[in-house]
Amino acid sequence: MEKMFYDCIYLTSLDLSNFDTSNTKSTREMFSNCESSQYLNIESFNTINVQNMNIMFSHCSSLISLNVSNFYTSAVTSMQSMFSHCITLTSLDLSSFTNDKVIFAEDLFFNASKLTYIDIRKFKGPENKFNKMFNGLPDNEGKIVINIDAMDIVKNLIPQNWSIEIINITDF
């Protein structure tokens, strides 16, 4: 499904609720540069086999909201720039995301300039798992939800205006 909707700059909405994604290995650039898309119904995506989510939503500059709360990311090794340049998104619930196998997550939220809330409660250390992940995160006030094991790492990587909500690892 790599680049399936890449550069569909006039596409305003898309309902993929009946899409079978169960055998998909890569969603790289799947919606990249869908500049006019305000709504993507991808809530039923089965991402259990996906390994590459690089640049999946990059430059989706009109997205008002994005529901990826059902994404299962245990096989993902790369999610580099996944939400970069999503300049209208204000929140991302990534509470279902894990980073156990992730090697590349640089610029995950780069230039997502209106982003004020991120929930990555299942992300774990060591520090290299978070290295450069928060590059380009806006300096506006925001809140990030993390687990207690990641606090010492994340607090030094996010902008100073961002607050941290700590979830005890036993909560999930």
BAVOVO-482724 format. One record per residue (C-alpha): residue in one letter; x, y, z. Coordinates in steps of 0.02 Angstrom, whole numbers, plus 32768, in hexadecimal, padded with zeros to 4 digits. Layout:
N
AXYZ/...
END
This chain:
172
M800080008000/E8098806F7FF2/K806E81157FA0/M7FBC80DA7F7A/F7F7181887F8E/Y801581E77F82/D800382967F3B/C7F4582907F30/I7F47834A7F53/Y7E8F83677F2A/L7E4982D77F90/T7DE583238020/S7DA882868079/L7DBA81CC806D/D7D58813D80BA/L7DC1809F80C2/S7D5780478145/N7D487FAB80D7/F7DFE7FA480A5/D7E577EFF80C8/T7F037F2E810A/S7F267E8E816A/N7FB87E5880FA/T80037F0480E3/K80BD7F13810B/S80D67FCA80DF/T806A806580E5/R80FD80D580B7/E80C08179806C/M8011812F805B/F7FBB81D78074/S805382488062/N803082EF8010/C7F7282DC8018/E7F728396803B/S7EB583B08030/S7E7F83198095/Q7E20834D8131/Y7DE082A0815F/L7E2481F0814A/N7DBC815F818A/I7E4380E081B1/E7E0280AB825A/S7DEC7FF68223/F7E9C7FE281DD/N7EEE7F418214/T7FA57F71822B/I7FE17ED38281/N805D7EA981F5/V80947F5981C8/Q814F7F7781DD/N8165801F8186/M80F780B681AC/N817481398170/I812981DC8132/M807B818C8134/F801D82308154/S80A782AD812F/H806A834F80E1/C7FB383268101/S7FA783DD8129/S7EE983E98133/L7EC5835581A6/I7E5483918230/S7E5B82F08294/L7EA28244827E/N7E6B81A882D9/V7EF9812B82E1/S7ECB80ED838F/N7EB0803B834E/F7F59802E82F8/Y7FC07F9C8335/T80797FC58320/S80D67F34836E/A81287F0582C7/V81537FB68292/T820C7FDB8282/S81FE80868233/M81858116824C/Q81F681A48216/S819B824881EE/M80F481EE81FA/F8093828B822F/S810C831081F1/H80C083AD81A7/C8010838181E1/I7FFB84398208/T7F4284368238/L7F4283A082AF/T7F3183D58364/S7F37832B83BA/L7F75827B839D/D7F3B81E78402/L7FC6816883E8/S7F9B810C8488/S7F908067842A/F803D808083DC/T80D48022841D/N8188804283EA/D81D27F998419/K821D7F78836D/V8229802C8330/I82D7805D82F7/F82AC80FC8298/A8233817D82DF/E828E821E82B3/D822382B78292/L8184825982BE/F812782FC82E0/F81968375827F/N813E84198257/A809683DD8297/S8084849182CC/K7FD9848C8321/L7FF783EB8380/T7FD48402843A/Y7FB183518476/I800D82AC845A/D7FEA820884B3/I807B818C84A4/R805D81328547/K809C80898508/F814180CA84C4/K81D8808D8526/G829180B7852E/P832680AD851C/E8351815D84E6/N837B812E8433/K82C480FD841A/F829881B58433/N8330820383E0/K82F7828E836B/M824082568379/F820B830283B5/N827283688338/G820B83F882F7/L818083E68378/P81308492838C/D81618500841F/N80AB85288447/E806384E484E8/G803B842D84DF/K8029838E8543/I807782E48529/V803C8245857D/I80C781C885A0/N80E881368613/I8152815086AE/D81E480ED8665/A81F9816A85D8/M81EA8209863F/D82A3822C865D/I82C9821785A4/V82368276855A/K823A830C85D0/N82E183418585/L82A9832D84D1/I8202838984C7/P81EE844784BE/Q81EE84A08566/N813984DB8553/W80FA8428854D/S80BA83D685EB/I80C9831D8612/E803F82AD8651/I8088820E869A/I802C8169868D/N806C80DC86FB/I80A180488691/T802B7FD886F5/D7F97804086B4/F7F9C7FE5860D/
END
